Amino acid sequence: LKNNLIPTSMRGKVVVGRSPLTQFSKSLDELVRYPYGCVEQTTSAVFPQLYYADLVKSISSERGYDVNAAYNVQQAINKLQSMQVGNGALTYWPGGDYESWWGSVYACHFLIEARKAGYEVNSGTIDRLLDYMKYKLVKKEVETYWYNGSLRKDIAPREVPYSLYVLA
């Protein structure tokens, strides 16, 4: 590589693979090792492992650590199920005391896909999440969208279409 950088600061990598997913190897690696544990980050770290376990394992072993995608997915399922509160929603953080509508829909989507993939998921957890989404949709909440500096419009929150998708 020709450039005007300090020679010791240059690095390059060539990745060759038959799968088009190879181009996402760095992103998957960072996602799998994401260090935080909120509902969105927990779900994001394991969602790709449902489908790309072999790719994730090969990327991880290349970096010097072992990843057992099936174990990771099941542990995330257990963690997400433990974050459910009385109204069916999931809290944003483990042990939290406030619900996360977006996180609940996202995690429910993951849990449904995990169950389809053969993982052990408590049906009661999914049923309560689906009931929570129905409840939120019936409330017909809106949020204010500001544009052009001072104009406003009440719109449906982004959770509405995602809830409808997961419910469908």
C-alpha positions as CSV (number, residue, x, y, z in Angstrom):
1,L,0.0,0.0,0.0
2,K,1.4,3.3,-1.0
3,N,0.7,6.3,1.2
4,N,2.3,9.0,3.3
5,L,1.7,7.3,6.7
6,I,4.3,6.2,9.2
7,P,5.4,2.7,8.1
8,T,4.8,1.1,11.5
9,S,1.3,2.4,11.7
10,M,0.1,0.7,8.5
11,R,-1.7,-2.6,8.5
12,G,-3.5,-4.5,5.9
13,K,-5.6,-7.6,5.7
14,V,-6.9,-9.7,2.9
15,V,-9.9,-11.9,3.6
16,V,-10.8,-14.6,1.1
17,G,-13.9,-16.7,1.4
18,R,-16.7,-18.2,-0.6
19,S,-19.4,-16.7,1.5
20,P,-20.5,-13.1,0.8
21,L,-20.7,-12.7,4.6
22,T,-16.9,-12.7,4.8
23,Q,-17.0,-9.0,4.2
24,F,-18.8,-8.5,7.5
25,S,-16.3,-10.5,9.5
26,K,-14.9,-7.5,11.4
27,S,-18.4,-6.2,12.3
28,L,-19.6,-9.6,13.4
29,D,-16.5,-10.0,15.6
30,E,-17.1,-6.7,17.3
31,L,-20.8,-7.5,17.7
32,V,-20.2,-10.9,19.3
33,R,-17.8,-9.4,21.8
34,Y,-19.9,-6.4,22.7
35,P,-19.2,-5.7,26.3
36,Y,-22.5,-4.3,27.7
37,G,-25.6,-6.1,28.8
38,C,-28.7,-4.0,28.0
39,V,-31.6,-5.6,26.2
40,E,-30.6,-4.2,22.8
41,Q,-26.9,-5.1,23.1
42,T,-27.6,-8.6,24.4
43,T,-30.0,-9.3,21.5
44,S,-27.7,-7.7,18.9
45,A,-24.8,-9.8,20.1
46,V,-26.6,-13.1,19.6
47,F,-29.1,-12.5,16.8
48,P,-26.5,-13.2,14.0
49,Q,-25.2,-16.2,15.9
50,L,-28.6,-17.9,15.2
51,Y,-27.7,-18.0,11.5
52,Y,-24.0,-17.6,11.2
53,A,-22.6,-19.8,13.9
54,D,-19.9,-21.3,11.8
55,L,-18.8,-17.9,10.5
56,V,-18.7,-16.4,14.0
57,K,-16.7,-19.4,15.3
58,S,-14.1,-19.1,12.5
59,I,-13.8,-15.4,13.0
60,S,-13.4,-15.8,16.8
61,S,-10.8,-18.6,16.7
62,E,-8.8,-16.5,14.2
63,R,-8.7,-13.8,17.0
64,G,-7.5,-16.3,19.6
65,Y,-10.7,-16.9,21.6
66,D,-13.3,-19.6,21.4
67,V,-17.0,-18.8,20.8
68,N,-19.7,-21.4,21.3
69,A,-22.6,-19.8,19.4
70,A,-25.2,-22.2,20.7
71,Y,-24.1,-21.6,24.3
72,N,-24.1,-17.8,23.8
73,V,-27.6,-17.9,22.2
74,Q,-29.1,-20.0,25.0
75,Q,-27.5,-17.8,27.7
76,A,-28.9,-14.7,26.1
77,I,-32.3,-16.3,25.9
78,N,-32.1,-17.0,29.6
79,K,-30.9,-13.5,30.4
80,L,-33.7,-11.8,28.3
81,Q,-36.3,-14.0,29.9
82,S,-35.1,-12.9,33.4
83,M,-35.5,-9.3,32.4
84,Q,-39.3,-9.6,31.9
85,V,-41.5,-7.5,34.3
86,G,-45.1,-7.9,35.4
87,N,-46.7,-6.3,32.3
88,G,-44.8,-8.5,29.9
89,A,-42.3,-6.0,28.8
90,L,-38.5,-6.3,29.3
91,T,-36.5,-3.9,31.3
92,Y,-33.7,-2.0,29.5
93,W,-31.0,-3.3,32.0
94,P,-31.0,-6.4,34.1
95,G,-32.6,-5.7,37.4
96,G,-34.0,-2.4,36.0
97,D,-37.3,-0.9,37.0
98,Y,-38.5,0.6,33.7
99,E,-39.7,-1.0,30.6
100,S,-38.2,-0.7,27.1
101,W,-40.8,-0.9,24.3
102,W,-38.2,-1.0,21.6
103,G,-36.1,-3.5,23.4
104,S,-39.1,-5.7,24.2
105,V,-40.1,-5.9,20.5
106,Y,-36.5,-6.5,19.3
107,A,-35.9,-9.2,21.9
108,C,-39.3,-10.8,21.2
109,H,-38.3,-10.9,17.5
110,F,-35.1,-12.7,18.4
111,L,-36.8,-15.1,20.8
112,I,-39.3,-16.1,18.1
113,E,-36.5,-16.7,15.6
114,A,-34.5,-18.6,18.3
115,R,-37.4,-20.9,19.0
116,K,-37.8,-21.5,15.2
117,A,-34.1,-22.4,15.1
118,G,-34.6,-25.1,17.8
119,Y,-33.5,-23.2,20.9
120,E,-35.3,-23.6,24.2
121,V,-37.5,-20.6,24.7
122,N,-40.3,-20.3,27.3
123,S,-43.5,-19.9,25.4
124,G,-45.0,-17.9,28.3
125,T,-42.3,-15.3,27.9
126,I,-43.1,-14.8,24.2
127,D,-46.9,-14.8,24.8
128,R,-46.5,-12.1,27.5
129,L,-44.3,-10.0,25.2
130,L,-46.8,-10.3,22.4
131,D,-49.6,-9.3,24.8
132,Y,-47.5,-6.3,25.9
133,M,-47.1,-5.2,22.3
134,K,-50.9,-5.5,21.6
135,Y,-51.5,-3.4,24.7
136,K,-49.1,-0.7,23.6
137,L,-50.6,-0.6,20.1
138,V,-54.1,-0.2,21.5
139,K,-53.0,2.8,23.4
140,K,-52.2,4.6,20.1
141,E,-49.4,6.6,21.6
142,V,-47.8,9.3,19.5
143,E,-44.6,11.3,19.6
144,T,-43.9,14.8,18.4
145,Y,-41.7,15.2,15.4
146,W,-40.2,18.7,14.9
147,Y,-39.1,19.8,11.5
148,N,-38.0,23.1,9.8
149,G,-37.2,24.5,13.2
150,S,-40.6,25.2,14.5
151,L,-43.1,23.0,12.8
152,R,-44.4,19.9,14.5
153,K,-46.4,16.8,13.7
154,D,-47.6,14.0,15.9
155,I,-46.5,10.6,14.5
156,A,-46.6,7.0,15.5
157,P,-43.5,5.9,17.4
158,R,-41.0,3.7,15.6
159,E,-42.0,0.8,17.8
160,V,-45.5,0.7,16.2
161,P,-44.5,-0.8,12.8
162,Y,-41.9,-3.1,14.3
163,S,-44.5,-4.4,16.8
164,L,-46.9,-5.0,13.9
165,Y,-44.2,-6.9,12.0
166,V,-43.4,-9.1,15.0
167,L,-47.0,-9.7,15.7
168,A,-47.7,-10.7,12.1
